[in-house]
Amino acid sequence: MGRHENEDVSELNLPQQNTRVCFFTAKGKQANQNNALAKTVETLNGDDLFSKQFFIMYGRGEIIDPYSIDFGYSQKKLSSMYKYKKVSEKAFTQYQKYLETKNRLYFTKARRLIME
């Protein structure tokens, strides 16, 4: 434990940070958390965007391909076998394009960007 772990910081007038999470499904549409393959997390500081982070479901050494043969199996065990992995904005954009268009080129680019 740190020395100042339980220190009261309410007197410092720190701005309230709000977090907004958007989840995306296999078709690239926004959805609830249960069947999401990707998500963005935006931390807001007042009205200004403070930071934006990108995550893709990742497991068994690979990002999820919802159009593959074994996706039905993986969807049942989505929460136990796969976890969200933080990725770059470029990789997230390529993966989102793949979800929308089903063009394997975007999936390959996303995989390569994650491996860098």
GROMACS elastic network, one bead per residue, 0.5 to 0.9 nm:
[ bonds ]
;  ai    aj funct       b0    kb
    1     4     6  0.84846   500
    1     5     6  0.67635   500
    2     5     6  0.52227   500
    2     6     6  0.86127   500
    3     6     6  0.80778   500
    3     7     6  0.85647   500
    4     7     6  0.51623   500
    4     8     6  0.88036   500
    5     8     6  0.88970   500
    8    11     6  0.75158   500
    9    12     6  0.56373   500
    9    13     6  0.81542   500
    9    14     6  0.82287   500
   10    13     6  0.64794   500
   10    14     6  0.75728   500
   11    14     6  0.81793   500
   13    16     6  0.89146   500
   14    17     6  0.88880   500
   15    45     6  0.65998   500
   15    46     6  0.70273   500
   16    44     6  0.85088   500
   16    45     6  0.64729   500
   16    46     6  0.68199   500
   17    43     6  0.65752   500
   17    44     6  0.55757   500
   17    46     6  0.68384   500
   17    50     6  0.86991   500
   18    42     6  0.82446   500
   18    43     6  0.57576   500
   18    44     6  0.50420   500
   18    45     6  0.66136   500
   18    46     6  0.77027   500
   19    41     6  0.68130   500
   19    42     6  0.56406   500
   19    44     6  0.60345   500
   19    45     6  0.89336   500
   20    40     6  0.81443   500
   20    41     6  0.58030   500
   20    42     6  0.51172   500
   20    43     6  0.64302   500
   20    44     6  0.76364   500
   21    39     6  0.68237   500
   21    40     6  0.56794   500
   21    42     6  0.63526   500
   21    43     6  0.87792   500
   22    30     6  0.66675   500
   22    31     6  0.77066   500
   22    32     6  0.82851   500
   22    33     6  0.85811   500
   22    38     6  0.84772   500
   22    39     6  0.54197   500
   22    40     6  0.52910   500
   22    41     6  0.66652   500
   22    42     6  0.84552   500
   23    29     6  0.81794   500
   23    30     6  0.54467   500
   23    31     6  0.55112   500
   23    32     6  0.61655   500
   23    33     6  0.60563   500
   23    35     6  0.86324   500
   23    36     6  0.55773   500
   23    37     6  0.74302   500
   23    38     6  0.58980   500
   23    40     6  0.67140   500
   23    41     6  0.89821   500
   24    27     6  0.78073   500
   24    28     6  0.54717   500
   24    29     6  0.52913   500
   24    31     6  0.56137   500
   24    32     6  0.78732   500
   24    33     6  0.83479   500
   24    35     6  0.82332   500
   24    36     6  0.51555   500
   24    37     6  0.59747   500
   24    38     6  0.52153   500
   24    39     6  0.59072   500
   24    40     6  0.85784   500
   24    96     6  0.83735   500
   25    28     6  0.52512   500
   25    29     6  0.54917   500
   25    30     6  0.62834   500
   25    31     6  0.61375   500
   25    32     6  0.84010   500
   25    35     6  0.63290   500
   25    37     6  0.55285   500
   25    38     6  0.70719   500
   25    99     6  0.79421   500
   26    29     6  0.74022   500
   26    35     6  0.83631   500
   26    36     6  0.74015   500
   26    37     6  0.65968   500
   26    38     6  0.88215   500
   26    65     6  0.86751   500
   26    66     6  0.60124   500
   26    67     6  0.82192   500
   26    96     6  0.88838   500
   26    99     6  0.55633   500
   26   100     6  0.77851   500
   27    30     6  0.88167   500
   27    66     6  0.89900   500
   27    96     6  0.85480   500
   27    98     6  0.87864   500
   27    99     6  0.51315   500
   27   100     6  0.52235   500
   27   101     6  0.82318   500
   27   102     6  0.87179   500
   28    37     6  0.88679   500
   28    38     6  0.87322   500
   28    96     6  0.58729   500
   28    97     6  0.76567   500
   28    98     6  0.83001   500
   28    99     6  0.50986   500
   28   100     6  0.51291   500
   28   101     6  0.89053   500
   29    99     6  0.88000   500
   29   100     6  0.81671   500
   30    36     6  0.82747   500
   30    39     6  0.89610   500
   31    34     6  0.83365   500
   31    35     6  0.74638   500
   31    36     6  0.66802   500
   32    35     6  0.66326   500
   32    36     6  0.66404   500
   33    36     6  0.53664   500
   33    37     6  0.87573   500
   33    39     6  0.87501   500
   34    78     6  0.88869   500
   34    79     6  0.85509   500
   35    75     6  0.78772   500
   35    78     6  0.83076   500
   36    39     6  0.73209   500
   36    57     6  0.82408   500
   37    55     6  0.87112   500
   37    56     6  0.61496   500
   37    57     6  0.53354   500
   37    58     6  0.88383   500
   37    64     6  0.72581   500
   37    66     6  0.83677   500
   37    84     6  0.83874   500
   38    54     6  0.77884   500
   38    55     6  0.56310   500
   38    57     6  0.59296   500
   38    84     6  0.75436   500
   38    92     6  0.80736   500
   38    95     6  0.86714   500
   38    96     6  0.81950   500
   39    53     6  0.85155   500
   39    54     6  0.61732   500
   39    55     6  0.52631   500
   39    56     6  0.65323   500
   39    57     6  0.85864   500
   39    84     6  0.82765   500
   39    92     6  0.89772   500
   40    52     6  0.69161   500
   40    53     6  0.56715   500
   40    55     6  0.61781   500
   40    56     6  0.88788   500
   41    51     6  0.81397   500
   41    52     6  0.56876   500
   41    53     6  0.51479   500
   41    54     6  0.65347   500
   41    55     6  0.81356   500
   42    49     6  0.71435   500
   42    50     6  0.74437   500
   42    51     6  0.57793   500
   42    53     6  0.64585   500
   42    54     6  0.89248   500
   43    48     6  0.89928   500
   43    49     6  0.64330   500
   43    50     6  0.54607   500
   43    51     6  0.52642   500
   43    52     6  0.64197   500
   43    53     6  0.85623   500
   44    47     6  0.65406   500
   44    48     6  0.59001   500
   44    50     6  0.51641   500
   44    51     6  0.71498   500
   44    52     6  0.88961   500
   45    48     6  0.53966   500
   45    49     6  0.62271   500
   45    50     6  0.56538   500
   45    51     6  0.89143   500
   46    49     6  0.80090   500
   46    50     6  0.88676   500
   49    52     6  0.76424   500
   52    89     6  0.89825   500
   53    86     6  0.71863   500
   53    87     6  0.78476   500
   53    88     6  0.79642   500
   53    89     6  0.77959   500
   54    85     6  0.82811   500
   54    86     6  0.57210   500
   54    87     6  0.56170   500
   54    88     6  0.65134   500
   54    89     6  0.63161   500
   54    91     6  0.87985   500
   54    92     6  0.63824   500
   55    58     6  0.88959   500
   55    84     6  0.55816   500
   55    85     6  0.51949   500
   55    87     6  0.56053   500
   55    88     6  0.83107   500
   55    92     6  0.72346   500
   56    63     6  0.69369   500
   56    64     6  0.80682   500
   56    83     6  0.81470   500
   56    84     6  0.52910   500
   56    85     6  0.54405   500
   56    86     6  0.67044   500
   56    87     6  0.69522   500
   56    92     6  0.71435   500
   56    95     6  0.82845   500
   57    62     6  0.87437   500
   57    63     6  0.59183   500
   57    64     6  0.61113   500
   57    78     6  0.86344   500
   57    82     6  0.59886   500
   57    83     6  0.54220   500
   57    85     6  0.61403   500
   58    61     6  0.70091   500
   58    62     6  0.56831   500
   58    64     6  0.61505   500
   58    81     6  0.86077   500
   58    82     6  0.53458   500
   58    83     6  0.54913   500
   58    84     6  0.58129   500
   58    85     6  0.58860   500
   59    62     6  0.54651   500
   59    63     6  0.63268   500
   59    64     6  0.74353   500
   59    81     6  0.61680   500
   59    83     6  0.63755   500
   59    84     6  0.84886   500
   59    85     6  0.88148   500
   60    63     6  0.81896   500
   60    81     6  0.75929   500
   60    82     6  0.76245   500
   62    65     6  0.85989   500
   62   111     6  0.77568   500
   63    82     6  0.87479   500
   63    85     6  0.88504   500
   63   110     6  0.88154   500
   63   111     6  0.71454   500
   64    67     6  0.89079   500
   64    68     6  0.86643   500
   64    71     6  0.78837   500
   64    74     6  0.84619   500
   64    82     6  0.83906   500
   65    68     6  0.55784   500
   65    69     6  0.89436   500
   65    70     6  0.88476   500
   65    71     6  0.69934   500
   65    99     6  0.87131   500
   65   107     6  0.79742   500
   66    69     6  0.84249   500
   66    70     6  0.85041   500
   66    71     6  0.55348   500
   66    72     6  0.84157   500
   66    75     6  0.86211   500
   66    99     6  0.79771   500
   67    70     6  0.85675   500
   67    71     6  0.68733   500
   67    99     6  0.87083   500
   67   102     6  0.76135   500
   68    71     6  0.56676   500
   68    72     6  0.87375   500
   69    72     6  0.74860   500
   69    73     6  0.88913   500
   70    73     6  0.55373   500
   70    74     6  0.64957   500
   70    75     6  0.88067   500
   71    75     6  0.58946   500
   71    76     6  0.86936   500
   72    75     6  0.52736   500
   72    76     6  0.67503   500
   73    76     6  0.55367   500
   73    77     6  0.68920   500
   73    78     6  0.86269   500
   74    77     6  0.51986   500
   74    78     6  0.55708   500
   74    81     6  0.76927   500
   74    82     6  0.84415   500
   75    79     6  0.83638   500
   76    79     6  0.81649   500
   77    80     6  0.55154   500
   77    81     6  0.58753   500
   77    82     6  0.78013   500
   78    81     6  0.56785   500
   78    82     6  0.54792   500
   78    83     6  0.80725   500
   79    82     6  0.57410   500
   79    83     6  0.68957   500
   80    83     6  0.77126   500
   87    90     6  0.82241   500
   87    91     6  0.63047   500
   87    92     6  0.65586   500
   87   113     6  0.84584   500
   87   114     6  0.63798   500
   88    91     6  0.53221   500
   88    92     6  0.62837   500
   88    93     6  0.86680   500
   88   113     6  0.78475   500
   88   114     6  0.75065   500
   89    92     6  0.50480   500
   89    93     6  0.60693   500
   89    94     6  0.86328   500
   90    93     6  0.51350   500
   90    94     6  0.62396   500
   90    95     6  0.86376   500
   90   110     6  0.76585   500
   90   113     6  0.74729   500
   91    94     6  0.51855   500
   91    95     6  0.61742   500
   91    96     6  0.85830   500
   91   109     6  0.72955   500
   91   111     6  0.74572   500
   91   112     6  0.82355   500
   91   113     6  0.54936   500
   91   114     6  0.63610   500
   92    95     6  0.51138   500
   92    96     6  0.60739   500
   92    97     6  0.86017   500
   92   110     6  0.69570   500
   93    96     6  0.50762   500
   93    97     6  0.61826   500
   93    98     6  0.86307   500
   93   106     6  0.88073   500
   93   110     6  0.79692   500
   94    97     6  0.51271   500
   94    98     6  0.62960   500
   94    99     6  0.87993   500
   94   105     6  0.88237   500
   94   106     6  0.50914   500
   94   107     6  0.66790   500
   94   108     6  0.86487   500
   94   109     6  0.64889   500
   94   110     6  0.52401   500
   94   111     6  0.89976   500
   94   113     6  0.89812   500
   95    99     6  0.63116   500
   95   100     6  0.87681   500
   95   106     6  0.61795   500
   95   107     6  0.56574   500
   95   108     6  0.87251   500
   95   109     6  0.80139   500
   95   110     6  0.54553   500
   95   111     6  0.83348   500
   96    99     6  0.50393   500
   96   100     6  0.63271   500
   96   101     6  0.86829   500
   96   106     6  0.83460   500
   96   107     6  0.87797   500
   97   100     6  0.51363   500
   97   101     6  0.59986   500
   97   102     6  0.78166   500
   97   103     6  0.79304   500
   97   106     6  0.63648   500
   97   107     6  0.82355   500
   98   101     6  0.52644   500
   98   103     6  0.54973   500
   98   104     6  0.66112   500
   98   105     6  0.76840   500
   98   106     6  0.50562   500
   98   107     6  0.55607   500
   98   110     6  0.87053   500
   99   102     6  0.57154   500
   99   103     6  0.81834   500
   99   106     6  0.87867   500
   99   107     6  0.84025   500
  100   103     6  0.84039   500
  101   104     6  0.87025   500
  101   106     6  0.87689   500
  102   105     6  0.87795   500
  102   106     6  0.82471   500
  102   107     6  0.83959   500
  103   106     6  0.60146   500
  103   107     6  0.72499   500
  104   107     6  0.50090   500
  104   108     6  0.62055   500
  104   109     6  0.86143   500
  105   108     6  0.51978   500
  105   109     6  0.62482   500
  105   110     6  0.86904   500
  106   109     6  0.50436   500
  106   110     6  0.61289   500
  106   111     6  0.86271   500
  107   110     6  0.51219   500
  107   111     6  0.62244   500
  107   112     6  0.86810   500
  108   111     6  0.51312   500
  108   112     6  0.62223   500
  108   113     6  0.86305   500
  109   112     6  0.51500   500
  109   113     6  0.61222   500
  109   114     6  0.86344   500
  110   113     6  0.51454   500
  110   114     6  0.62375   500
  110   115     6  0.87407   500
  111   114     6  0.52193   500
  111   115     6  0.63652   500
  111   116     6  0.89801   500
  112   115     6  0.51054   500
  112   116     6  0.64898   500
  113   116     6  0.53460   500
